Amino acid sequence: MKPERQEIDVSNLAPATSPGGVRGFVCMSIVLVLAFSVPLYELVRFAAASELYSYILLVPFISGYLVWLQRRQLPACSGPARLPAALFSLGGLAALAGYGLARHSGGELKADDFLALMMTAFVLFFVAGGCWFLGKEVVRALAFPICFLVFVVPLPTFLLDGIEVFLQQGSALAAQGFFQLAGATFFREGLIFQLPTITLRVAPECSGIHSTLVLVITSLVAGQLFLRSPWKRTILAVAVIPLALLRNGFRVFVIGELCTHIGPEMIHSPIHHRGGPLFFALSLIPFFLLIFFLRKSERFTKNSKPQ
């Protein structure tokens, strides 16, 4: 008696991605890079020469690595997501129109503002191409790596100034708290601290905006890699803001105490001019502790569920 032939339904065994869709997306990406080759070249030069935006050069590689980690779990490419593709394309055209209007009005754009508009358009067109060639399901699965590309966009001048003011004010408030806890003699007026031997001002350079941006980026990537719960990822990302303010305030406090107890010449010491990495490293201690407790709480919640 011959065994019956078993028929296998292969309709559901689609590859993780459709070769046609991937090829179309790769071709679109090449065309897009060529079309924006001048702004992209200017961005690389700008980021390489900037202490604030040096992280931009790493962002595409981080996004690519996160996509590579998910490569085996990606759904099959579906048909074009026409509405999202159209909306993102309109957003890209709006960014280009904003640049055109600024040039037409005769105003000279700063490098930050020019690159902010160009890179916003580039990222939006890139996402639009993903929606069209890869489909809604793939784009949704890669939502984080795609959204992470927003960090290749330099901050517009008005937004950068606003963030600096916020960090200055918050750092001054945190420094006041440290001085009060230490029982130091001081008088604060806005951003100025009058100490017994010196007067300190929390300048824009003391806002710690570069290290704060790096800490925000680190928190987002760490949350994606080590945490599963969306709200715990949110807690980690939000927690870096008060952590950054405490770090900056502690730095002002340390410099003030050194100038008070050792001498005002400590304002020119390496801990003031080159102490940023040290205080950033110190801020990583509570940061990693928070990741540890959030991750541990996830394991506890998982193990406490009834089987």
C-alpha positions as MATLAB code, in Angstrom:
seq = 'MKPERQEIDVSNLAPATSPGGVRGFVCMSIVLVLAFSVPLYELVRFAAASELYSYILLVPFISGYLVWLQRRQLPACSGPARLPAALFSLGGLAALAGYGLARHSGGELKADDFLALMMTAFVLFFVAGGCWFLGKEVVRALAFPICFLVFVVPLPTFLLDGIEVFLQQGSALAAQGFFQLAGATFFREGLIFQLPTITLRVAPECSGIHSTLVLVITSLVAGQLFLRSPWKRTILAVAVIPLALLRNGFRVFVIGELCTHIGPEMIHSPIHHRGGPLFFALSLIPFFLLIFFLRKSERFTKNSKPQ';
ca = [
       0.000    0.000    0.000;
       1.539    3.247   -1.172;
       1.591    6.197    1.233;
      -0.615    9.059    0.236;
       1.140   12.098   -1.175;
       0.889   15.057    1.179;
       0.355   18.431   -0.363;
       1.918   21.369    1.421;
       0.372   24.801    1.148;
       3.297   27.169    0.498;
       1.173   30.250    0.213;
       1.969   31.219    3.795;
       5.679   30.494    3.520;
       6.565   33.831    1.987;
      10.075   35.109    2.489;
      10.656   37.762    5.116;
      10.863   40.375    2.407;
       9.895   40.450   -1.228;
      12.963   40.657   -3.509;
      11.120   42.967   -5.879;
      10.158   45.359   -3.116;
      13.661   45.363   -1.634;
      15.242   45.980   -5.035;
      12.876   48.853   -5.671;
      13.625   50.344   -2.250;
      17.404   50.035   -2.783;
      17.164   51.698   -6.205;
      15.010   54.481   -4.749;
      17.524   54.998   -1.931;
      20.409   55.305   -4.396;
      18.512   57.853   -6.490;
      17.563   59.794   -3.339;
      21.164   59.873   -2.086;
      22.344   61.126   -5.479;
      19.640   63.795   -5.546;
      20.669   65.005   -2.070;
      24.397   64.396   -2.562;
      25.371   68.041   -2.002;
      23.404   68.496    1.278;
      24.598   65.073    2.482;
      28.210   66.012    1.779;
      27.714   69.304    3.609;
      26.150   67.426    6.519;
      29.163   65.119    6.853;
      31.534   68.082    6.798;
      29.369   70.002    9.261;
      29.059   67.091   11.717;
      32.748   66.217   11.531;
      33.699   69.784   12.451;
      31.025   70.218   15.133;
      31.398   69.195   18.753;
      27.622   69.377   19.197;
      26.595   67.286   16.177;
      29.425   64.750   16.001;
      26.896   62.002   16.851;
      25.149   62.495   13.476;
      27.848   60.470   11.720;
      26.906   57.395   13.795;
      23.122   57.603   13.415;
      22.790   55.813   10.014;
      25.025   52.971   11.221;
      22.977   52.567   14.407;
      19.744   52.477   12.403;
      21.255   49.934   10.008;
      22.384   47.748   12.902;
      18.912   47.823   14.460;
      17.388   46.799   11.110;
      19.925   43.952   10.839;
      18.905   42.681   14.282;
      15.280   42.422   13.124;
      15.988   40.967    9.694;
      14.632   37.483   10.526;
      11.391   38.747   12.060;
      10.356   41.082    9.250;
       6.995   40.424    7.601;
       6.615   39.996    3.879;
       6.448   43.116    1.749;
       2.874   44.068    1.012;
       1.499   46.361   -1.612;
       2.323   50.059   -1.623;
       0.991   52.041    1.333;
      -0.121   54.887   -0.894;
      -1.606   57.266    1.670;
       1.363   57.260    4.094;
       3.753   57.511    1.138;
       1.850   60.516   -0.189;
       1.750   62.214    3.216;
       5.478   61.763    3.829;
       6.223   62.961    0.297;
       4.131   66.082    0.879;
       6.070   66.691    4.082;
       9.346   66.444    2.167;
       8.071   68.839   -0.492;
       6.972   71.253    2.247;
      10.504   71.237    3.714;
      11.971   71.971    0.277;
       9.374   74.705   -0.250;
      10.366   76.240    3.086;
      13.971   76.373    1.929;
      12.900   77.909   -1.387;
      10.835   80.574    0.346;
      13.707   81.451    2.657;
      16.070   81.848   -0.300;
      13.492   83.836   -2.269;
      12.985   86.257    0.618;
      16.677   87.083    0.500;
      17.456   85.792    3.974;
      20.747   83.958    4.372;
      20.167   80.669    6.151;
      22.652   79.476    8.738;
      24.255   76.107    8.130;
      22.133   74.566   10.914;
      18.875   75.803    9.398;
      19.822   74.894    5.805;
      20.784   71.355    6.792;
      17.746   71.019    9.066;
      15.415   71.669    6.112;
      17.381   69.533    3.654;
      17.732   66.563    5.995;
      14.087   66.775    7.029;
      13.135   66.524    3.361;
      15.595   63.666    2.822;
      14.304   61.610    5.755;
      10.653   62.175    4.798;
      11.274   61.126    1.180;
      13.194   58.096    2.451;
      10.266   57.029    4.648;
       7.852   57.666    1.769;
       9.906   55.324   -0.418;
       9.825   52.699    2.316;
       6.044   52.941    2.541;
       5.725   52.595   -1.235;
       8.176   49.762   -1.930;
       8.199   47.799    1.341;
       4.617   48.254    2.487;
       2.925   49.255    5.700;
       3.742   46.082    7.657;
       7.497   46.278    7.093;
       7.628   49.995    7.864;
       5.623   49.411   11.035;
       7.995   46.617   12.103;
      10.963   48.928   11.482;
       9.314   51.962   13.049;
      12.065   52.582   15.608;
      15.102   52.360   13.273;
      13.267   54.581   10.781;
      12.230   57.166   13.380;
      15.760   57.090   14.784;
      16.946   58.664   11.524;
      15.457   61.946   12.746;
      18.724   62.429   14.633;
      20.553   63.074   11.351;
      18.598   66.348   11.248;
      20.482   69.193   12.979;
      18.379   71.258   15.356;
      17.084   74.507   13.848;
      18.560   77.597   15.459;
      15.375   78.624   17.275;
      14.948   75.143   18.772;
      18.609   74.894   19.744;
      18.431   78.259   21.513;
      15.284   77.214   23.385;
      16.845   73.947   24.568;
      19.983   75.762   25.714;
      17.939   78.252   27.749;
      15.973   75.408   29.357;
      19.166   73.525   30.246;
      20.812   76.694   31.601;
      17.873   77.503   33.863;
      17.450   73.908   34.999;
      21.170   73.497   35.667;
      21.240   76.705   37.710;
      18.314   75.462   39.790;
      20.022   72.101   40.341;
      23.294   73.828   41.307;
      21.381   75.958   43.824;
      20.042   72.782   45.395;
      23.542   71.306   45.715;
      24.909   74.523   47.267;
      22.044   74.547   49.770;
      22.558   70.893   50.683;
      26.255   71.591   51.256;
      25.478   74.628   53.443;
      27.559   76.866   51.153;
      27.437   80.650   51.334;
      26.136   81.982   48.031;
      23.705   84.368   46.412;
      21.917   83.495   43.207;
      20.450   85.971   40.746;
      19.139   84.199   37.677;
      22.068   82.381   36.098;
      24.682   84.110   38.266;
      26.071   82.684   41.517;
      27.989   84.995   43.832;
      30.345   82.956   46.000;
      32.794   84.223   48.644;
      35.776   84.241   46.251;
      34.264   84.304   42.752;
      31.154   85.002   40.706;
      29.989   82.183   38.428;
      27.588   82.410   35.504;
      25.892   79.404   33.915;
      26.741   80.229   30.305;
      25.308   78.488   27.205;
      28.552   76.511   27.016;
      27.736   75.159   30.482;
      24.298   73.900   29.437;
      25.702   70.484   28.519;
      23.501   70.255   25.437;
      25.874   67.913   23.583;
      26.131   65.380   26.411;
      22.380   65.684   26.990;
      21.602   64.856   23.352;
      24.003   61.909   23.491;
      22.340   60.705   26.690;
      18.879   60.979   25.106;
      20.039   58.993   22.069;
      21.666   56.397   24.333;
      18.476   56.042   26.359;
      16.366   55.449   23.244;
      18.708   52.795   21.857;
      19.167   51.110   25.249;
      15.410   51.036   25.800;
      14.902   49.423   22.402;
      17.582   46.789   23.018;
      17.028   45.918   26.678;
      13.398   46.738   27.531;
      10.171   45.327   26.149;
       7.519   47.478   27.771;
       6.786   50.725   25.868;
       6.018   52.660   29.042;
       9.275   51.542   30.679;
      11.144   52.674   27.579;
       9.359   55.990   27.993;
      10.401   56.179   31.654;
      14.037   55.629   30.667;
      13.934   58.281   27.937;
      12.196   60.877   30.125;
      14.453   60.198   33.122;
      17.543   61.417   31.263;
      16.264   65.019   31.312;
      16.367   65.492   35.123;
      19.518   63.361   35.141;
      21.175   65.773   32.697;
      20.107   68.782   34.775;
      21.470   67.200   37.955;
      24.741   66.397   36.194;
      25.162   69.979   34.938;
      24.179   71.412   38.316;
      26.644   69.135   40.091;
      29.384   70.308   37.742;
      28.662   73.960   38.555;
      28.599   73.095   42.251;
      31.958   71.270   42.115;
      33.638   74.141   40.262;
      32.177   76.648   42.719;
      33.377   74.659   45.716;
      36.868   74.299   44.240;
      37.057   78.040   43.605;
      35.841   78.732   47.159;
      38.047   76.293   49.082;
      41.157   76.135   46.886;
      41.211   79.418   45.003;
      39.497   81.312   42.193;
      42.211   80.132   39.792;
      40.390   76.772   39.710;
      38.015   78.343   37.214;
      40.825   77.767   34.680;
      41.462   74.184   35.776;
      41.005   71.162   33.464;
      37.962   70.074   35.471;
      36.187   73.191   34.189;
      37.409   73.297   30.601;
      37.768   69.572   29.911;
      35.746   67.931   32.650;
      32.656   67.233   30.540;
      33.477   63.560   29.805;
      34.124   62.911   33.501;
      30.750   64.251   34.610;
      29.054   62.467   31.683;
      30.600   59.191   32.858;
      29.332   59.860   36.382;
      25.802   60.394   35.024;
      25.945   56.964   33.393;
      26.043   55.286   36.816;
      22.416   56.130   37.774;
      21.440   55.682   34.123;
      22.598   52.060   33.998;
      21.163   51.413   37.452;
      17.773   52.575   36.159;
      18.070   50.234   33.159;
      18.949   47.379   35.541;
      15.909   47.935   37.779;
      13.517   48.431   34.838;
      14.767   45.244   33.193;
      14.587   43.345   36.469;
      11.019   44.515   37.022;
      10.083   43.194   33.577;
      11.497   39.785   34.439;
       9.658   39.811   37.763;
       6.379   40.685   36.050;
       6.897   37.947   33.464;
       7.706   35.306   36.096;
       4.811   36.326   38.346;
       2.205   35.741   35.623;
       0.222   32.528   36.049;
       1.312   29.756   33.728;
];
